[in-house]
Amino acid sequence: MTMPIKKYTAQSVMGEDFRTECTVDGDHVLILDQPLPIGNDEGANPLSYQLVALAGCISSISRIVANQKRLPLKGIRVSVESEIDTDFLLGRTTNGRAGFTSISAKVEVEADMTREEKQAFLDEVDRRCPISDVLMTGTRVAVSLA
């Protein structure tokens, strides 16, 4: 039995400053930038998009699970926080790592469910969330010259 595979693509173009125009899923455009005074603050930085991806994935998978199980989900609110060693990514030190040192997501589940039912629901959502999976297990990334 073969697994159904869906391919996602993203392209980005950066000019002489930090502003980067990204195209995803064919025709959706996202603008990445850095805050002033480094960049022009025309968009969130890539690290922030990673957090938004996690929050959005938790929300989307919540709706999928609720629909599949016919759960009375009225809404979801997700708050994500992270910490990162900026000295490493800026090249000021070689000790540490470039990625987030911690990420936490707090999820408010608006539904007529007990706390235990909400926790079981959230556990399944987290188990099925692709972004959470990538962050927790580490997906191989290959960066090469085109």
PADREN-271892 format. One line per field, with one value per residue: residue in three letters; x, y, z of N, C-alpha, C in turn. Coordinates in pm, 1 decimal, decimal comma. Atoms other than C-alpha are relative to their C-alpha. Example, Ala and Ser with C-alpha at 12.3 -4.5 7.8 and 13.67 -1.06 7.14 Angstrom:
<nodes>
nuse c(Ala	Ser)
n_c1 c(89,0	-82,0)
n_c2 c(-119,0	-119,0)
n_c3 c(0,0	-6,0)
ca_c1 c(1230,0	1367,0)
ca_c2 c(-450,0	-106,0)
ca_c3 c(780,0	714,0)
c_c1 c(90,0	-77,0)
c_c2 c(120,0	109,0)
c_c3 c(0,0	73,0)
</nodes>
This chain:
<nodes>
nuse c(Met	Thr	Met	Pro	Ile	Lys	Lys	Tyr	Thr	Ala	Gln	Ser	Val	Met	Gly	Glu	Asp	Phe	Arg	Thr	Glu	Cys	Thr	Val	Asp	Gly	Asp	His	Val	Leu	Ile	Leu	Asp	Gln	Pro	Leu	Pro	Ile	Gly	Asn	Asp	Glu	Gly	Ala	Asn	Pro	Leu	Ser	Tyr	Gln	Leu	Val	Ala	Leu	Ala	Gly	Cys	Ile	Ser	Ser	Ile	Ser	Arg	Ile	Val	Ala	Asn	Gln	Lys	Arg	Leu	Pro	Leu	Lys	Gly	Ile	Arg	Val	Ser	Val	Glu	Ser	Glu	Ile	Asp	Thr	Asp	Phe	Leu	Leu	Gly	Arg	Thr	Thr	Asn	Gly	Arg	Ala	Gly	Phe	Thr	Ser	Ile	Ser	Ala	Lys	Val	Glu	Val	Glu	Ala	Asp	Met	Thr	Arg	Glu	Glu	Lys	Gln	Ala	Phe	Leu	Asp	Glu	Val	Asp	Arg	Arg	Cys	Pro	Ile	Ser	Asp	Val	Leu	Met	Thr	Gly	Thr	Arg	Val	Ala	Val	Ser	Leu	Ala)
n_c1 c(84,3	-78,4	55,5	26,1	-97,0	31,6	-121,2	15,4	-114,8	-11,3	-110,6	-20,1	-92,3	-45,5	-84,5	-115,1	23,5	53,1	135,6	3,3	133,7	13,7	120,8	28,3	121,6	29,7	28,9	10,8	-122,6	-31,8	-116,0	-84,8	-92,7	-55,3	46,8	-88,4	-62,7	-69,5	81,4	101,5	116,7	113,5	61,1	-59,5	-122,7	26,0	23,0	140,1	82,7	-4,3	95,1	133,4	26,6	40,4	132,3	98,1	13,5	78,7	138,2	55,0	14,9	110,2	126,3	8,8	30,3	135,4	96,3	-2,0	55,8	126,2	-13,7	64,3	-102,7	46,7	-115,1	-132,8	-91,4	-133,9	-106,7	-129,1	-117,6	-125,0	-125,6	-107,8	-128,7	-29,5	-145,0	-44,1	42,9	-71,2	-141,6	-79,5	-51,7	16,8	58,6	145,5	62,1	69,8	145,4	66,5	-38,0	126,5	125,1	116,8	129,4	113,0	118,6	131,2	98,8	135,8	89,8	70,8	-72,8	-70,3	-143,6	-63,0	34,0	-77,9	-140,0	-8,9	15,0	-123,5	-105,6	14,1	-35,2	-145,8	-55,0	27,9	-42,3	-127,6	-99,7	-44,5	-83,1	-128,5	-75,5	-35,6	-80,6	-106,7	8,3	-124,1	3,9	-117,2	-19,5	-105,7	-1,4	83,6)
n_c2 c(-118,6	-122,7	-113,2	-117,3	-106,2	-129,9	-80,4	-143,8	-74,0	-142,0	-68,5	-134,1	-88,2	-110,7	-93,7	-58,3	-15,0	122,2	31,1	121,9	34,3	145,8	51,9	135,1	62,7	-49,2	-141,4	-79,2	-76,4	-42,3	-88,6	13,0	-111,8	-12,9	-124,8	-116,4	-71,9	92,5	10,8	-104,2	42,4	16,1	128,9	71,9	70,6	143,1	67,8	-23,6	83,6	137,1	5,5	-10,7	129,5	92,8	-40,0	26,1	143,9	48,6	-41,4	76,1	140,5	2,7	3,4	130,2	103,0	-25,0	39,0	145,6	65,0	-68,4	-64,1	-132,2	-104,4	-134,0	-78,5	29,0	-114,2	53,9	-97,0	68,7	-76,7	70,8	-64,6	32,0	-62,3	-84,0	-11,5	105,0	-27,3	-119,0	32,6	-53,7	115,8	128,0	88,8	-2,4	42,2	-107,8	12,1	-31,3	84,3	48,5	-49,1	47,8	-38,9	8,4	12,9	-9,8	73,4	-44,2	111,3	58,0	122,3	-5,7	-27,4	124,2	17,6	-100,2	43,2	112,8	-61,9	-72,5	99,9	52,2	-109,3	-14,1	119,3	-5,9	-130,1	12,3	-98,2	47,7	117,5	-45,3	-66,6	93,7	114,1	-41,1	51,8	-24,5	-114,9	-4,1	-132,3	15,0	-99,0	34,9)
n_c3 c(0,0	6,3	-73,9	84,1	-25,6	58,0	4,8	-22,4	50,8	-34,2	63,8	-55,3	70,6	-83,1	73,2	-67,9	-143,3	-61,4	46,1	79,3	47,4	9,5	63,6	-48,1	52,1	133,7	23,2	-122,6	-20,5	-135,9	-6,9	-117,2	-15,9	-134,1	-59,6	3,5	110,5	90,1	120,5	17,4	-77,3	91,7	-27,2	-112,7	36,4	19,9	-127,8	-36,0	87,0	-52,6	-111,2	60,4	63,4	-105,1	-50,3	104,9	18,6	-113,0	25,8	112,7	-36,6	-97,1	74,6	67,4	-100,0	-50,3	103,9	16,1	-119,2	-30,6	-130,3	-2,7	-5,0	38,1	41,0	-55,5	-11,2	-21,0	-26,3	11,0	-43,9	24,1	-37,6	93,9	-29,2	116,5	19,5	92,0	137,5	47,0	15,9	-112,1	-72,6	67,6	-100,1	2,6	125,3	68,6	-12,6	-125,8	-113,1	-54,6	57,8	-74,3	56,7	-93,0	83,7	-63,2	77,7	-30,0	32,4	-113,8	-31,3	-128,1	13,0	44,1	141,2	74,6	2,0	92,9	132,5	30,8	19,3	136,5	91,5	-2,0	64,3	143,9	53,9	70,9	-43,9	-130,1	27,3	54,9	-105,8	-106,9	42,2	90,7	135,8	74,3	90,6	87,6	62,3	100,2	107,6	116,5)
ca_c1 c(0,0	142,5	97,7	-72,8	185,6	108,9	391,5	414,5	639,3	760,3	981,0	1140,2	1317,3	1525,0	1682,3	1936,7	1768,2	1601,3	1255,8	1177,6	875,1	763,8	516,0	352,8	90,0	114,1	-21,5	-23,1	230,9	389,6	630,3	913,3	1133,9	1327,2	1223,4	1364,0	1643,2	1784,6	1500,0	1199,1	948,5	725,7	648,1	717,3	1055,5	1091,7	1104,0	764,5	620,4	736,5	532,2	231,7	263,9	242,2	-54,9	-236,9	-168,0	-302,4	-614,9	-664,6	-606,4	-844,1	-1121,4	-1040,8	-1044,8	-1361,4	-1541,8	-1430,8	-1535,8	-1843,2	-1720,1	-1893,4	-1595,2	-1696,9	-1348,7	-978,0	-736,2	-363,3	-80,7	274,3	593,4	954,2	1308,9	1617,1	1986,2	2029,2	2405,5	2444,0	2235,6	2417,3	2755,5	2867,2	2928,0	2973,6	2835,7	2471,3	2243,3	2059,7	1707,9	1456,0	1566,7	1204,3	854,3	532,2	177,0	-115,5	-447,5	-790,6	-1058,3	-1405,8	-1639,7	-1896,5	-1646,9	-1487,0	-1126,3	-1028,3	-1211,5	-1044,7	-703,1	-764,4	-878,7	-569,0	-341,0	-482,4	-452,7	-87,7	-18,5	-165,8	-24,1	246,6	417,6	431,8	572,9	844,6	944,8	946,6	1110,3	1327,3	1278,8	1585,3	1653,2	1886,1	2015,9	2215,3	2315,2	2071,4)
ca_c2 c(0,0	338,3	651,4	948,2	1223,0	1590,2	1817,5	2174,5	2435,7	2781,9	3029,2	3347,2	3642,9	3890,9	4200,8	4439,9	4471,8	4221,6	4242,0	3899,6	3819,4	3458,7	3271,5	2961,9	2718,6	2864,3	3215,2	3323,4	3598,4	3656,0	3936,7	3869,2	4142,8	4240,7	4506,4	4858,6	4965,1	4649,8	4605,6	4808,8	4621,7	4542,3	4194,7	3952,1	3782,4	3412,7	3307,7	3465,9	3284,4	2956,6	3035,1	3138,5	2810,8	2615,8	2815,2	2789,0	2417,2	2348,6	2545,3	2368,1	2020,0	2101,4	2167,0	1849,6	1632,7	1798,0	1747,9	1385,5	1302,2	1528,1	1718,0	2042,5	2268,9	2636,1	2777,6	2758,8	3023,4	2944,1	3149,7	3048,7	3169,4	3083,7	3157,9	3168,8	3245,4	3540,6	3553,9	3223,8	3323,2	3658,0	3481,7	3628,8	3279,8	2926,2	2774,0	2675,0	2632,6	2846,4	2718,4	2788,9	2664,8	2632,6	2669,6	2654,4	2663,8	2737,6	2631,4	2743,6	2502,3	2655,0	2355,8	2194,5	1933,8	1844,3	1940,9	1574,9	1556,6	1879,0	1739,5	1413,5	1618,9	1840,7	1536,3	1398,0	1736,3	1763,9	1407,5	1484,5	1838,4	1832,3	2149,0	2019,7	1691,5	1868,9	2079,0	1789,3	1517,9	1714,2	1667,8	1635,7	1958,9	1971,2	2313,4	2319,7	2553,3	2565,3)
ca_c3 c(0,0	-99,1	106,6	-57,0	-86,4	-140,9	-243,8	-115,3	-272,8	-181,8	-362,8	-234,1	-391,4	-190,9	-341,5	-192,0	147,5	382,6	219,2	76,4	-138,3	-103,9	-320,4	-174,2	-295,2	-643,8	-597,1	-231,2	-161,4	178,2	260,2	501,4	640,0	948,3	1197,2	1187,7	1185,9	1019,0	771,0	663,9	883,9	582,0	710,4	990,2	1004,3	913,6	1280,5	1340,9	1039,9	1195,7	1507,1	1297,7	1105,9	1431,4	1561,9	1229,2	1198,5	1547,8	1455,3	1122,4	1259,0	1546,1	1296,7	1101,4	1414,9	1547,0	1215,4	1185,8	1541,2	1536,2	1841,1	1948,3	1872,6	1869,9	1834,4	1914,6	2038,4	2015,5	2169,5	2078,7	2246,6	2172,4	2275,9	2056,0	2103,1	1867,3	1929,9	1742,8	1440,2	1421,7	1426,6	1760,7	1904,9	1779,8	2099,0	2092,9	1796,5	1541,4	1609,3	1878,8	2220,2	2327,8	2186,9	2384,6	2256,6	2487,6	2338,8	2453,9	2334,2	2318,1	2334,7	2559,3	2677,6	3010,3	3075,6	3027,5	2693,3	2579,9	2677,0	2488,1	2186,8	2204,9	2238,7	1912,8	1741,7	1847,4	1730,4	1385,3	1340,9	1068,2	1193,3	1549,1	1415,9	1216,1	1516,1	1762,6	1552,0	1314,3	943,5	724,1	536,9	237,0	129,0	-195,0	-475,6	-768,5)
c_c1 c(88,4	-70,4	-30,4	95,0	-47,5	125,9	-35,8	125,7	-6,1	121,3	15,0	102,0	32,0	92,5	114,6	-21,1	-60,0	-139,3	4,3	-144,1	-4,4	-131,2	-16,6	-130,3	-42,6	-17,8	-19,8	134,4	11,0	123,5	71,0	93,4	58,8	-48,7	100,9	98,7	71,1	-72,3	-96,2	-130,2	-125,9	-71,2	66,9	129,1	-28,7	-27,5	-145,0	-93,8	-0,1	-100,2	-144,0	-37,4	-45,4	-139,8	-109,2	-23,4	-82,3	-147,5	-64,3	-24,1	-110,0	-134,3	-17,6	-40,9	-142,9	-105,6	-6,4	-67,7	-133,3	0,1	-55,5	99,6	-55,8	116,6	126,4	77,0	136,5	97,6	131,4	110,4	124,2	116,4	106,4	125,4	40,8	149,8	50,6	-38,6	66,8	150,9	88,8	61,3	-19,0	-53,7	-151,3	-51,8	-81,1	-150,2	-53,5	50,4	-123,8	-115,9	-112,0	-125,5	-106,4	-126,4	-125,7	-100,0	-138,4	-96,3	-68,3	57,9	63,8	146,6	73,2	-27,7	76,9	146,1	19,8	-9,7	130,2	116,5	-6,8	37,0	151,5	66,1	-12,7	46,3	136,4	107,5	55,6	93,6	138,5	85,4	46,9	96,1	115,2	-12,3	129,6	-21,8	128,4	4,0	117,3	-8,3	-87,2	86,0)
c_c2 c(124,3	110,6	113,2	112,8	126,7	83,6	146,7	68,4	144,7	55,7	135,8	75,7	116,2	86,7	50,1	24,1	-129,5	-39,3	-119,3	-29,6	-149,9	-35,7	-144,2	-49,5	61,0	149,1	83,6	67,4	42,2	88,1	-24,2	119,3	-10,2	132,3	113,4	-10,3	-90,9	-9,0	115,7	-32,6	-11,3	-133,5	-62,5	-67,7	-150,1	-76,5	16,2	-82,8	-145,5	-15,8	8,1	-132,9	-101,9	32,6	-31,4	-148,1	-60,7	34,6	-84,3	-146,1	-15,7	-10,3	-134,5	-108,5	16,6	-42,2	-152,1	-71,2	60,6	58,4	142,1	115,5	132,1	85,7	-41,7	131,9	-56,7	115,2	-75,8	95,7	-83,1	78,4	-47,0	75,0	82,4	18,2	-104,8	34,5	124,3	-22,9	52,2	-110,6	-124,1	-104,3	12,3	-53,2	115,4	-0,4	43,0	-93,5	-51,4	63,0	-53,9	55,0	-21,7	5,1	8,8	-66,3	45,0	-108,3	-46,4	-139,0	16,7	32,3	-124,2	-26,8	99,4	-42,0	-115,9	49,8	67,9	-96,6	-57,5	105,9	12,6	-117,4	7,5	129,0	-12,4	96,8	-39,5	-119,5	40,0	62,0	-97,5	-109,6	38,4	-69,3	36,1	115,5	-2,7	136,1	-12,6	112,7	-47,6	-3,6)
c_c3 c(0,0	76,6	-97,4	40,6	-68,9	9,4	20,4	-51,3	47,4	-72,1	67,8	-83,3	92,3	-83,7	85,7	148,9	53,4	-49,7	-94,5	-37,8	-23,7	-66,9	45,6	-59,5	-132,8	-12,5	126,5	26,7	145,6	-6,1	132,5	4,7	139,8	57,1	-20,8	115,3	-99,9	-133,4	-9,1	71,8	-86,9	17,7	120,2	-45,3	-11,1	130,0	43,3	-85,9	47,0	113,6	-50,3	-66,0	104,3	51,4	-102,1	-22,6	113,0	-21,2	-109,0	35,4	104,4	-70,8	-69,8	98,3	51,6	-101,1	-13,9	116,6	43,4	141,1	-5,7	11,4	-50,9	-50,1	72,7	6,1	36,0	20,4	1,6	42,9	-28,0	56,6	-97,7	42,8	-122,0	-21,7	-98,2	-142,6	-57,6	-13,3	111,2	84,0	-85,3	97,8	-4,1	-130,5	-57,1	26,1	134,5	109,1	71,9	-75,9	87,7	-65,6	106,5	-84,3	86,6	-93,1	44,8	-47,8	127,3	26,8	137,6	-25,6	-52,3	-147,8	-87,2	-9,4	-96,7	-144,9	-41,0	-22,1	-141,9	-103,5	-9,0	-71,4	-151,9	-66,7	-68,8	48,9	136,1	-17,0	-50,0	110,5	107,7	-44,8	-91,3	-134,0	-71,2	-97,1	-82,3	-67,8	-95,0	-102,0	-114,8	-123,6)
</nodes>
